[in-house]
Amino acid sequence: MEERQRDILPDVLKGFGIIMVVLGHCIQSGSGAEYLGNAGYFEDRWYQFIYSFHMPLFMIISGYYAWNSVRRAVTAGERKTMIRKKCIYLITPNVAWKLIEFVYMFAINSYVYWGFRFFLKDLVLGMLTNFWFLWAILYSFLLVCLMHYRLRDSVWVYFLIFVAMFFTPDGMALNAYKYMLPYYLIGFYANKNKERMLSTKIYQEIFQKGRLRNGLAVLVSGIVFWVLFSFFTEDSFIYLTGYKLIGKNYVVQLQIDLYRFLVGFCGIVFWTLVWRMLLELHGKRGIVVRVLSYLGRRGLGIYIISGILVLNVVVPITEGWEPRYVVNLAETLLVLFASSGIVEVMRRIRGICRLVGEEHRYGGAK
């Protein structure tokens, strides 16, 4: 019971995060063709708010859980099996959904019209960039495995990696992978050193001195996050300004990279403290907590299916619409509901369940 109670906060955070993911996609793609075509969402303040922290939140939780897998794999055989399963788990959805798209495009003769060379390029590049967040998790996971098992978590090697990232290309979504890596490492090493962190004086002062201290921590972290977010602009998006320094003003780009990390990290701290305090005040059995926890447990599948629904259903339906937040909220609820239903069906079918990041067990997915 104690273990389950400790685990509910990450589930709730992931549930909150997946709502932000779907809402962000609906603001971007469910606000009319003109809004989408002109990339007006980059100037949207709510869109900027969501993208300031939501994917880093997922990444830090993924890194946190990764330590449990790495720690349990003791022998060389266990490590190989664990890494192989992780690769299958994360690569399968990318490859499978791209192949499904190929079958569809071939059926409507699009690839016949565009030619085999285009098809081959689109297929290979699509597999390597489709659902980019899954690739970011995989690359980060393989790195921490290498560092932990072979290089003893060398600080100097990590330092050289971080320096090198500023001078490597940003193409093929590498800019996003580099942006996500520090959050993954924070989660991984925070879990690894959890016992030491729990015994520190600052943790005892904040979390072991009653609700007043918790409230002050939320207030202070919230002020810091909102002050930092007030400086968020279009240049803060990793998709627009990238990560590398080559060919840019070094000082400006470094400021952007540092700011982008800080606002994301402070957002994670703030929302973690908020949900932690709410769980302590109102318990873990309320309907909101149960819904968020469920969404968190099915987060990967919902991330995949919701993206497909937004692209193939929401975009065509809302082509001539005008941007309106109330419409985006309605779209979000409908997409979440539909995605959850589809995931629940798919996770119960052997083989098909892997398309939504689930494993088939005992007649149903875990």
VENGI-V833423 format. One record per helix or strand of 3 or more residues. SS is the DSSP state (2 for helix, 1 for strand). FROM is the first residue (numbers start at 1). TO is the last residue. Records with the same first field share a line. If there is no record, write none. Layout:
BEGIN
SS=FROM-TO ; FROM-TO
END
This chain:
BEGIN
2=2-29 ; 33-37 ; 40-43 ; 45-51 ; 54-72 ; 76-107 ; 110-114 ; 116-129 ; 132-149 ; 155-165 ; 174-192 ; 194-198 ; 201-207 ; 211-229 ; 234-236 ; 238-241 ; 250-282 ; 287-297 ; 299-317 ; 325-346 ; 352-356
END
